[in-house]
Amino acid sequence: MSFGFFFIARRVLAWAALFLVLTMLWDSLPLPDVMPFFLFFFIAAVAVASLGLSHLRRVRMVADEVDAGSASSRQRRQVEIPLEADEAFALLDAAIRELPGVAHVDSARDSLQVRARMQSLATTGEGWVARTLEFLDTLVRASCGRVVATLVPGDGSSRATILCEPESDAWTDWFRVDDGSNFDTAEAITRAITRRVAERRRREREAVHQTRTEKELTVAKLSLLHAQVEPHFLYNTLASAQVLTRHDPQRADIMLGHLIDYLRRSLPRTDESMSTLGQELERSQAYLEILKLRMGPRLQVQVDMPEDLHAVAVPPMMLQTLVENAIKHGLEPKPGGGTVWLLARASEHKLAMTVADDGIGFGTEETRRQTSGTGIGLKNVRERLRLVYGELAQLSVVANFPQGVAATITLPLSSPPPPPVRIPGVDTGAEGTEVGHG
């Protein structure tokens, strides 16, 4: 209460001093009586007091406490923005541009400064009474404000200094008030910046939550696809081992050893989501050794995967799926059996893994369905490639020459590949290229 009385009294005294000086000047001149000055001073004092009360009341409605800082017509704010300079400047500029009553905004991105002019809400009345009151209001009320915001970049954050003040000089603050408009503008800018930062943080949290959810879904899908190992192979192998135990115990022991090795390498691992080309090759070789015991001379295997590629990270079970597909749909239906080739090449930051066979090829509808990617095995491979690599990986299935099918998985390499080693008569470079085995 005492501050409000002092705030109004100071401006009334300032106007009294001004009228006293004007009266002294007027009295020293051969002009009429000075009584109109006192009447005019009385009207101005009433206007100053009423606008002062209105000013304090409006500031009190916005702020919890009215003091010299909140009641001032010139407001200064410093706001810490937890963003880099470019993002913080864009946020500050947008917060100022969306203020109600902004008439003009100048942005200087290089100097990190924003200047704005607030539009006056005063209206012109009709008649001499309205014009007289408007003239008095102009004398005792500050003109429309301006906003000057400067951004100081820091390490990972920025500090905005915001000035909201009338366009008139500072000495006029002794005679005029702004009806709390600059205080309201400064608070509005601060709230806008806080809201935008909070909104940005909310979107970031939602993005992190969505990414975490998508990652969990991806891991779940990969685990499900990884778990879809055909059980018939296990049943057939155990049945073959049971028969061999009666007639050829030594071969049965060898088959069970390969089966144990295969199962050990095929169990899902929770500690890592990726395997290596070397580990996948060992798994496939264990599988093929079992098949060689079952199929005998009907199955031949040739492996050409350079040792310098064995450490390359690859998704698990993909090479194994291609090998199983080649055996099941290519060589087992063929009366005389055949050969399966396992090849790997690296070039242009990509790894190409190829499993080819000289089996029955695309001769039957069932084979066409499996090799076209509509079977469960190849569909799983395509889906897992999409989940892990997006559009950066691909599976191509083409006819081999002179007979059979060649399936190639192309993956991106995280590091530059070693120099490619070319073998005459073998080409596994591009999708749709036939893999020939003479």
C-alpha positions as CSV (number, residue, x, y, z in Angstrom):
1,M,0.0,0.0,0.0
2,S,2.8,2.4,0.9
3,F,4.6,1.6,-2.4
4,G,1.4,2.4,-4.4
5,F,1.0,5.7,-2.6
6,F,4.6,6.6,-3.2
7,F,4.4,5.5,-6.9
8,I,1.4,7.7,-7.6
9,A,2.6,10.6,-5.4
10,R,6.0,10.7,-7.2
11,R,4.3,11.2,-10.6
12,V,1.9,13.8,-9.3
13,L,4.8,15.8,-7.8
14,A,6.7,15.5,-11.1
15,W,3.7,17.0,-12.9
16,A,3.4,19.7,-10.1
17,A,7.0,20.6,-10.6
18,L,6.5,20.8,-14.4
19,F,3.4,23.1,-14.0
20,L,5.2,25.2,-11.5
21,V,8.0,25.8,-14.0
22,L,5.5,26.6,-16.7
23,T,3.6,28.9,-14.3
24,M,6.7,30.9,-13.5
25,L,7.6,31.2,-17.2
26,W,4.0,32.2,-18.0
27,D,3.9,34.8,-15.1
28,S,7.1,36.4,-16.3
29,L,5.4,37.2,-19.6
30,P,2.8,39.9,-20.2
31,L,0.1,37.2,-20.6
32,P,-3.3,36.6,-19.0
33,D,-3.9,35.1,-15.6
34,V,-2.3,31.8,-14.7
35,M,-5.5,30.3,-13.2
36,P,-6.1,28.1,-16.3
37,F,-2.8,26.4,-15.5
38,F,-4.0,25.3,-12.1
39,L,-7.2,24.0,-13.6
40,F,-5.3,22.1,-16.2
41,F,-2.9,20.8,-13.5
42,F,-5.8,19.5,-11.4
43,I,-7.2,17.6,-14.4
44,A,-3.8,16.2,-15.2
45,A,-3.3,15.2,-11.5
46,V,-6.6,13.3,-11.5
47,A,-5.6,11.6,-14.7
48,V,-2.2,10.7,-13.4
49,A,-3.6,9.3,-10.2
50,S,-6.3,7.2,-12.0
51,L,-3.9,5.8,-14.5
52,G,-1.4,5.1,-11.8
53,L,-4.0,3.1,-9.8
54,S,-5.0,1.3,-13.1
55,H,-1.4,0.5,-13.7
56,L,-0.8,-0.9,-10.3
57,R,-4.0,-2.9,-10.4
58,R,-3.1,-4.5,-13.7
59,V,0.4,-5.3,-12.6
60,R,-1.0,-6.9,-9.4
61,M,-3.3,-9.0,-11.5
62,V,-0.4,-10.4,-13.4
63,A,2.2,-10.5,-10.6
64,D,1.8,-11.8,-7.1
65,E,3.5,-8.8,-5.6
66,V,3.9,-5.2,-6.8
67,D,7.3,-3.6,-6.3
68,A,9.6,-1.2,-8.0
69,G,10.6,-3.9,-10.5
70,S,7.2,-5.1,-11.5
71,A,5.7,-1.6,-11.6
72,S,8.4,-0.2,-13.8
73,S,7.5,0.7,-17.4
74,R,10.7,-0.8,-18.6
75,Q,11.1,-4.5,-18.1
76,R,14.1,-6.8,-18.4
77,R,14.2,-10.6,-18.4
78,Q,17.0,-13.1,-18.8
79,V,15.8,-16.6,-19.8
80,E,18.0,-19.7,-20.1
81,I,17.1,-21.7,-23.2
82,P,18.6,-25.3,-23.1
83,L,19.2,-25.3,-26.9
84,E,22.0,-24.5,-29.3
85,A,22.0,-20.9,-30.7
86,D,20.2,-21.6,-34.0
87,E,17.4,-23.6,-32.4
88,A,17.1,-21.1,-29.5
89,F,17.0,-18.1,-31.9
90,A,14.2,-19.7,-33.9
91,L,12.3,-20.4,-30.8
92,L,12.8,-16.9,-29.5
93,D,11.8,-15.3,-32.8
94,A,8.6,-17.4,-33.0
95,A,7.7,-16.6,-29.4
96,I,7.9,-12.8,-30.2
97,R,6.1,-13.0,-33.5
98,E,3.1,-14.7,-32.0
99,L,2.6,-12.0,-29.4
100,P,-0.8,-10.3,-29.6
101,G,-0.5,-6.8,-30.9
102,V,2.8,-7.2,-32.6
103,A,3.0,-4.6,-35.5
104,H,6.5,-5.2,-36.9
105,V,9.3,-7.7,-36.3
106,D,12.9,-7.5,-37.5
107,S,15.1,-10.6,-37.1
108,A,18.9,-10.6,-37.5
109,R,20.0,-14.2,-37.3
110,D,23.7,-13.4,-37.7
111,S,23.7,-11.0,-34.7
112,L,21.1,-13.1,-32.8
113,Q,18.8,-10.2,-32.2
114,V,15.1,-9.6,-32.6
115,R,13.4,-6.2,-32.5
116,A,9.6,-5.8,-32.4
117,R,7.1,-2.9,-32.1
118,M,3.9,-3.3,-30.3
119,Q,0.7,-1.8,-31.8
120,S,-1.1,0.8,-29.8
121,L,-4.7,-0.1,-28.9
122,A,-5.9,3.5,-28.4
123,T,-8.8,4.6,-30.5
124,T,-9.7,8.1,-31.7
125,G,-13.0,9.4,-30.4
126,E,-15.3,12.0,-31.9
127,G,-16.0,15.5,-30.5
128,W,-13.8,18.0,-28.6
129,V,-14.4,16.2,-25.3
130,A,-13.1,12.9,-26.6
131,R,-10.2,14.6,-28.3
132,T,-9.3,16.5,-25.1
133,L,-9.4,13.3,-23.0
134,E,-7.3,11.5,-25.7
135,F,-4.8,14.3,-25.6
136,L,-4.6,14.0,-21.8
137,D,-4.3,10.3,-22.0
138,T,-1.4,10.7,-24.5
139,L,0.4,13.0,-22.0
140,V,0.2,10.7,-19.0
141,R,0.2,7.3,-20.7
142,A,3.4,5.8,-22.3
143,S,3.3,5.2,-26.0
144,C,3.2,1.7,-27.5
145,G,6.1,-0.4,-26.5
146,R,9.0,-2.1,-28.2
147,V,10.8,-5.4,-27.6
148,V,14.5,-5.9,-28.0
149,A,15.7,-9.5,-27.5
150,T,19.3,-10.6,-27.7
151,L,20.6,-14.1,-27.6
152,V,24.0,-15.1,-26.2
153,P,25.1,-18.6,-27.2
154,G,26.7,-20.9,-24.7
155,D,27.9,-24.5,-24.4
156,G,24.8,-26.5,-25.2
157,S,22.4,-23.7,-24.1
158,S,21.7,-20.1,-24.8
159,R,20.7,-17.0,-22.7
160,A,18.1,-14.6,-24.0
161,T,18.0,-11.1,-22.7
162,I,14.6,-9.5,-23.3
163,L,13.9,-5.7,-23.0
164,C,10.3,-4.4,-23.1
165,E,10.0,-0.6,-22.8
166,P,8.1,2.4,-24.2
167,E,9.4,4.1,-27.3
168,S,9.8,7.4,-25.3
169,D,13.0,8.4,-23.5
170,A,13.6,7.2,-19.9
171,W,13.0,10.6,-18.3
172,T,9.4,10.5,-19.3
173,D,8.9,7.6,-16.9
174,W,8.5,10.3,-14.2
175,F,5.4,11.6,-15.8
176,R,3.9,8.6,-17.6
177,V,2.9,5.0,-17.0
178,D,2.3,2.2,-19.5
179,D,-0.7,0.6,-17.7
180,G,1.4,-2.6,-17.2
181,S,1.6,-3.4,-20.9
182,N,5.4,-3.9,-21.0
183,F,5.3,-6.0,-17.8
184,D,2.6,-8.1,-19.4
185,T,4.6,-8.4,-22.7
186,A,7.8,-9.5,-20.8
187,E,5.8,-12.1,-18.9
188,A,4.1,-13.3,-22.1
189,I,7.4,-13.8,-23.9
190,T,8.8,-15.7,-20.9
191,R,5.8,-17.9,-20.8
192,A,5.9,-18.5,-24.5
193,I,9.6,-19.6,-24.4
194,T,8.9,-21.8,-21.4
195,R,5.9,-23.4,-23.1
196,R,7.8,-24.0,-26.3
197,V,10.8,-25.6,-24.5
198,A,8.4,-27.8,-22.5
199,E,6.6,-28.7,-25.7
200,R,9.9,-29.6,-27.4
201,R,10.9,-31.7,-24.4
202,R,7.5,-33.5,-24.5
203,R,7.9,-34.3,-28.2
204,E,11.5,-35.6,-27.5
205,R,10.2,-37.8,-24.7
206,E,7.4,-39.1,-27.0
207,A,9.9,-39.7,-29.7
208,V,12.2,-41.6,-27.3
209,H,9.2,-43.6,-26.0
210,Q,8.1,-44.4,-29.5
211,T,11.6,-45.4,-30.5
212,R,11.9,-47.6,-27.5
213,T,8.6,-49.2,-28.2
214,E,9.5,-49.7,-31.9
215,K,12.8,-51.2,-30.8
216,E,11.1,-53.5,-28.4
217,L,8.7,-54.6,-31.1
218,T,11.5,-55.1,-33.5
219,V,13.4,-57.2,-31.0
220,A,10.3,-59.2,-30.4
221,K,9.7,-59.8,-34.1
222,L,13.4,-60.7,-34.6
223,S,13.1,-63.2,-31.7
224,L,10.0,-64.7,-33.1
225,L,11.5,-65.0,-36.6
226,H,14.7,-66.4,-35.1
227,A,12.7,-69.0,-33.2
228,Q,11.0,-70.3,-36.3
229,V,13.5,-73.1,-36.9
230,E,11.9,-76.1,-38.7
231,P,11.5,-78.9,-36.2
232,H,11.4,-81.6,-38.9
233,F,15.1,-81.4,-39.4
234,L,15.6,-82.2,-35.7
235,Y,13.1,-85.1,-35.8
236,N,14.6,-86.6,-38.9
237,T,18.2,-86.3,-37.6
238,L,17.3,-88.0,-34.3
239,A,15.4,-90.7,-36.3
240,S,18.5,-91.3,-38.5
241,A,20.8,-91.4,-35.5
242,Q,18.5,-94.0,-33.9
243,V,18.7,-96.2,-37.0
244,L,22.5,-95.8,-37.2
245,T,23.0,-96.8,-33.6
246,R,21.9,-100.3,-34.6
247,H,23.9,-100.7,-37.8
248,D,26.7,-98.1,-37.7
249,P,27.3,-96.7,-34.2
250,Q,30.4,-94.8,-35.3
251,R,28.4,-92.8,-37.8
252,A,25.6,-92.3,-35.3
253,D,28.1,-90.8,-32.9
254,I,29.5,-88.5,-35.5
255,M,25.9,-87.4,-36.5
256,L,25.0,-86.7,-32.9
257,G,28.2,-84.7,-32.4
258,H,27.3,-82.5,-35.4
259,L,23.8,-82.2,-34.1
260,I,25.0,-81.0,-30.7
261,D,27.3,-78.5,-32.4
262,Y,24.4,-77.3,-34.6
263,L,22.0,-76.9,-31.7
264,R,24.6,-75.1,-29.6
265,R,25.1,-72.5,-32.3
266,S,21.4,-72.3,-33.1
267,L,20.0,-71.5,-29.6
268,P,18.8,-67.9,-29.3
269,R,21.3,-65.6,-27.5
270,T,19.9,-62.8,-25.3
271,D,23.2,-61.0,-24.9
272,E,23.6,-59.9,-28.5
273,S,21.3,-59.5,-31.5
274,M,24.0,-59.9,-34.2
275,S,26.2,-62.8,-35.2
276,T,29.3,-63.0,-37.4
277,L,29.8,-64.5,-40.8
278,G,32.2,-67.0,-39.3
279,Q,29.8,-68.2,-36.7
280,E,27.0,-68.5,-39.3
281,L,29.3,-70.5,-41.5
282,E,30.2,-72.9,-38.7
283,R,26.5,-73.4,-38.0
284,S,25.7,-74.1,-41.6
285,Q,28.6,-76.5,-42.0
286,A,27.4,-78.4,-38.9
287,Y,24.0,-78.6,-40.5
288,L,25.5,-79.8,-43.9
289,E,27.7,-82.4,-42.2
290,I,24.5,-83.9,-40.7
291,L,22.9,-83.9,-44.2
292,K,25.9,-85.4,-45.8
293,L,25.6,-88.4,-43.3
294,R,22.0,-88.7,-44.2
295,M,22.2,-88.1,-48.0
296,G,25.6,-89.7,-48.5
297,P,27.3,-89.0,-51.9
298,R,24.1,-87.2,-53.1
299,L,25.3,-84.1,-51.4
300,Q,28.5,-82.2,-52.2
301,V,29.5,-78.9,-50.5
302,Q,31.8,-76.2,-51.6
303,V,32.7,-73.2,-49.4
304,D,34.3,-70.0,-50.6
305,M,34.1,-67.5,-47.8
306,P,37.5,-65.6,-47.2
307,E,38.7,-65.7,-43.6
308,D,39.1,-61.9,-43.6
309,L,35.2,-61.6,-43.8
310,H,34.5,-64.0,-41.0
311,A,34.4,-61.2,-38.4
312,V,31.8,-59.2,-40.3
313,A,28.6,-58.7,-38.3
314,V,25.5,-60.4,-39.9
315,P,22.0,-61.2,-38.6
316,P,21.9,-64.8,-37.2
317,M,20.2,-67.7,-39.0
318,M,19.9,-66.0,-42.4
319,L,22.7,-68.0,-44.1
320,Q,21.3,-71.1,-42.4
321,T,17.8,-70.4,-43.9
322,L,19.2,-70.1,-47.4
323,V,21.1,-73.4,-46.9
324,E,18.0,-75.2,-45.7
325,N,16.0,-73.8,-48.6
326,A,18.6,-75.1,-51.1
327,I,18.6,-78.6,-49.6
328,K,14.9,-78.9,-49.1
329,H,13.7,-77.5,-52.3
330,G,16.7,-78.0,-54.6
331,L,18.8,-81.1,-53.8
332,E,16.6,-83.5,-51.8
333,P,13.8,-83.7,-54.5
334,K,16.5,-84.3,-57.2
335,P,17.1,-88.1,-57.6
336,G,20.9,-87.7,-58.0
337,G,21.4,-85.0,-55.5
338,G,23.9,-82.3,-56.3
339,T,26.2,-79.6,-54.9
340,V,25.5,-76.6,-52.7
341,W,27.9,-73.6,-52.8
342,L,28.4,-71.1,-50.0
343,L,30.1,-67.9,-51.2
344,A,30.8,-64.4,-49.7
345,R,32.2,-61.3,-51.3
346,A,32.8,-57.7,-50.2
347,S,32.8,-54.7,-52.4
348,E,31.7,-51.0,-52.3
349,H,30.9,-51.1,-48.6
350,K,28.6,-54.1,-49.1
351,L,28.7,-57.8,-48.2
352,A,27.1,-60.3,-50.5
353,M,26.4,-63.8,-49.1
354,T,25.3,-66.4,-51.8
355,V,23.9,-69.9,-51.4
356,A,23.6,-71.6,-54.7
357,D,22.7,-75.2,-55.8
358,D,22.3,-77.2,-58.9
359,G,19.1,-78.8,-57.9
360,I,15.8,-78.9,-59.7
361,G,15.6,-75.1,-59.9
362,F,12.4,-73.3,-60.8
363,G,10.9,-76.5,-62.4
364,T,7.9,-77.0,-60.1
365,E,5.2,-74.8,-58.7
366,E,6.3,-75.5,-55.2
367,T,9.9,-74.5,-55.9
368,R,8.7,-71.3,-57.6
369,R,6.7,-70.5,-54.6
370,Q,9.5,-71.1,-52.2
371,T,12.2,-69.3,-54.2
372,S,10.1,-66.3,-55.1
373,G,10.0,-65.4,-51.4
374,T,6.4,-66.5,-50.6
375,G,7.6,-69.4,-48.4
376,I,8.1,-68.9,-44.6
377,G,11.9,-69.2,-44.7
378,L,12.5,-66.5,-47.4
379,K,9.7,-64.3,-46.1
380,N,11.4,-64.3,-42.7
381,V,14.7,-63.4,-44.2
382,R,13.1,-60.5,-46.1
383,E,11.3,-59.3,-43.0
384,R,14.4,-59.5,-40.8
385,L,16.4,-57.6,-43.3
386,R,13.8,-54.9,-43.4
387,L,13.7,-54.7,-39.6
388,V,17.5,-54.5,-39.2
389,Y,18.6,-52.5,-42.2
390,G,15.5,-50.9,-43.7
391,E,16.0,-50.3,-47.5
392,L,19.8,-50.8,-47.2
393,A,19.7,-54.6,-47.5
394,Q,18.1,-57.0,-50.0
395,L,17.5,-60.6,-50.9
396,S,17.6,-61.7,-54.5
397,V,16.7,-65.2,-55.7
398,V,17.6,-66.0,-59.4
399,A,18.0,-69.1,-61.5
400,N,21.5,-70.6,-61.4
401,F,23.4,-71.7,-64.5
402,P,23.0,-74.3,-65.9
403,Q,20.6,-75.6,-63.3
404,G,19.4,-74.7,-59.8
405,V,18.8,-71.6,-57.8
406,A,21.1,-68.9,-56.4
407,A,20.0,-66.8,-53.4
408,T,22.1,-63.7,-52.5
409,I,21.8,-61.5,-49.4
410,T,23.4,-58.1,-49.8
411,L,24.1,-56.2,-46.5
412,P,25.8,-52.8,-45.8
413,L,29.2,-52.9,-44.2
414,S,29.9,-50.7,-41.3
415,S,33.6,-50.4,-42.3
416,P,35.4,-50.4,-45.7
417,P,35.6,-53.9,-47.0
418,P,38.9,-55.7,-47.8
419,P,40.0,-55.9,-51.4
420,P,37.7,-58.4,-53.2
421,V,39.1,-61.7,-54.3
422,R,37.7,-62.8,-57.6
423,I,37.4,-66.5,-58.6
424,P,37.1,-67.3,-62.3
425,G,33.6,-68.3,-63.2
426,V,31.9,-66.9,-60.1
427,D,30.1,-63.6,-59.8
428,T,28.0,-62.7,-56.8
429,G,28.0,-58.9,-57.2
430,A,24.6,-57.6,-58.1
431,E,21.0,-58.5,-57.6
432,G,19.6,-60.6,-60.5
433,T,23.1,-61.8,-61.5
434,E,23.3,-65.5,-62.1
435,V,25.8,-67.5,-60.2
436,G,27.5,-70.0,-62.4
437,H,29.2,-73.2,-61.4
438,G,30.7,-75.0,-64.3
